[in-house]
Amino acid sequence: QREKMSKAEKIFDAMSEAVKGSEGKSLHRKFKGSVIFTISTTNESYILDLKKANSNGNFYVAKLDDNSKPKVDLHVTVSEDDMMKLLQKKLNPQQAFMSGKLKIKGKMALAMKLNAVLASTSKHMGPILSKL
């Protein structure tokens, strides 16, 4: 039996769907960059690459193992609950940043465009979002 997916895994699973196909190409036009999201409560890290597509022609999201430190444009650190609140639009990204709930290192101009990624991810979470 498969263990239950964590909230973070569900979030990045949905983000992975959001960056595929035509939707991914549309996001790529708004957000040309790569991001490592670190979930502070679980210490898991995920990479989102909207810079260059993989061999299947898709942009991607992947969980990082502890040793890999790819070079990215942006590092985002947030708790699992605050990431959920951002997706549910219960937390504004700018307010989260100002109050220290969202830590960002790297290209700030790119950080301003993260909303597009969050909105697409939120759409893919759909019914899951209300249950978490």
Summary of the structure (lengths in Angstrom):
residues: 132
radius of gyration: 13.8
end to end distance: 21.2
largest distance: 43.6
contacts: 378
relative contact order: 0.20
helix: 43%
strand: 20%
